[in-house]
Amino acid sequence: MPATPDSELKAGHRTMWASGDYPSMVETFLLPLGPRLVEACAIGSGKEVLDVAAGTGNASIPAAQTGAKVTASDLTPELLEAGRARAAAGGGELEWGEADAEHLPFEDESFDVVMSSIGAMFAPHHQDVADELIRVCCPGGTIGLLSWTPEGMIGALFRTMGPFAPPPPAGAQPPPLWGSEDHLRELFGERVEFRAVERDLLEVTAFERPRDYGEHFKALYGPAIAARANAQHTGRQDELDDALNQLCDEWNRGTPERARFEMEYLLAVGTRA
Ligand SMILES: C[S@@+](CC[C@H](N)C(=O)[O-])C[C@H]1O[C@@H](n2cnc3c(N)ncnc32)[C@H](O)[C@@H]1O
């Protein structure tokens, strides 16, 4: 990947996303999101599709299975490698490539569909990302974004972890802002006409007890691992663990013996002017 002024920052982000076991989180409860985005973008045979911050191909693989020509791009090579293995085990043909969503290494207007499932939202400089998504999409093409909302459980998770996490880089905006309709309109303005913007819930029933969900994040989710490491450094790890336990209890919609969570996301699909 070409060096940029913030190469060091991005190297840290890459390390963070390679820590834990994000591929296993996808298999445990995130799998429904990819096909949901692919269907909303009406991806089909012959379309040139770019998946930004594709991770292990949660959206790229179902997109390729429709016959589309898909490029799965991500900052973290370890996740792309896991995606390649998933695709080889029966997922269709795709290109996989390292790319920073803030500096996409693709020509202007080169894709019919540019999409991101809970991915582009994690690059720190939102306007840079939005400008890049527009730049690489053909006029009349589709931009599709599936993002956690600020009001939903992941929004609450990031607010809980924020005071314990390493300080964000200059100019960074919180990831769940991408799940706000107003924020999307500010970022894309008249350059994208959003024809479908809807909130929906991902139901999670994979965990027996509510706090098992928190333990899962603590062990496997890069941003939670980074926040805990920093909390340990500042002697506040127990405080963070208590806050995460409380979060799981508050957001449990099941029983104490059988947890059920509803994770809100925003699905926005628009046409590039
Ligand atoms: C929550 S995962 C989502 C992965 C996948 N799209 C999915 O639906 O499972 C967030 C992804 O964003 C990627 N990411 C974070 N910052 C990025 C950046 N600046 N450019 C490209 N990808 C980035 C991470 O490597 C990670 O794969």
The ligand as a Tripos MOL2 file, in Angstrom:
@<TRIPOS>MOLECULE
LIG
   27    29     1     0     0
SMALL
NO_CHARGES

@<TRIPOS>ATOM
      1 C1        -16.1260   -4.3400   11.7290 C.3       1 LIG1
      2 S1        -15.0110   -4.8000   10.4360 S.3       1 LIG1
      3 C2        -16.1350   -5.0230    9.0460 C.3       1 LIG1
      4 C3        -15.6420   -6.0210    8.0350 C.3       1 LIG1
      5 C4        -16.6500   -6.4970    6.9970 C.3       1 LIG1
      6 N1        -17.0410   -5.4490    6.0810 N.3       1 LIG1
      7 C5        -17.8450   -7.1400    7.6380 C.2       1 LIG1
      8 O1        -18.9960   -6.7890    7.3030 O.co2     1 LIG1
      9 O2        -17.6490   -8.0660    8.4330 O.co2     1 LIG1
     10 C6        -14.2230   -3.2750   10.1030 C.3       1 LIG1
     11 C7        -13.1990   -3.3790    8.9940 C.3       1 LIG1
     12 O3        -12.7320   -2.0760    8.6590 O.3       1 LIG1
     13 C8        -11.3840   -2.2160    8.2760 C.3       1 LIG1
     14 N2        -10.7920   -0.8700    8.3300 N.ar      1 LIG1
     15 C9        -10.5600   -0.0970    9.4100 C.ar      1 LIG1
     16 N3        -10.0190    1.0780    9.0370 N.ar      1 LIG1
     17 C10        -9.9250    1.0480    7.6790 C.ar      1 LIG1
     18 C11        -9.4380    1.9510    6.7040 C.ar      1 LIG1
     19 N4         -8.9250    3.1440    7.0350 N.pl3     1 LIG1
     20 N5         -9.4780    1.5840    5.4130 N.ar      1 LIG1
     21 C12        -9.9680    0.3750    5.0360 C.ar      1 LIG1
     22 N6        -10.4240   -0.5320    5.9240 N.ar      1 LIG1
     23 C13       -10.4030   -0.2030    7.2260 C.ar      1 LIG1
     24 C14       -10.8250   -3.2030    9.2690 C.3       1 LIG1
     25 O4         -9.6220   -3.7770    8.8340 O.3       1 LIG1
     26 C15       -11.9800   -4.1980    9.3390 C.3       1 LIG1
     27 O5        -11.8380   -5.2090    8.3830 O.3       1 LIG1
@<TRIPOS>BOND
     1     1     2 1
     2     2     3 1
     3     2    10 1
     4     3     4 1
     5     4     5 1
     6     5     6 1
     7     5     7 1
     8     7     8 2
     9     7     9 1
    10    10    11 1
    11    11    12 1
    12    11    26 1
    13    12    13 1
    14    13    14 1
    15    13    24 1
    16    14    15 ar
    17    14    23 ar
    18    15    16 ar
    19    16    17 ar
    20    17    18 ar
    21    17    23 ar
    22    18    19 1
    23    18    20 ar
    24    20    21 ar
    25    21    22 ar
    26    22    23 ar
    27    24    25 1
    28    24    26 1
    29    26    27 1
@<TRIPOS>SUBSTRUCTURE
     1 LIG1         1 GROUP 0 **** ****
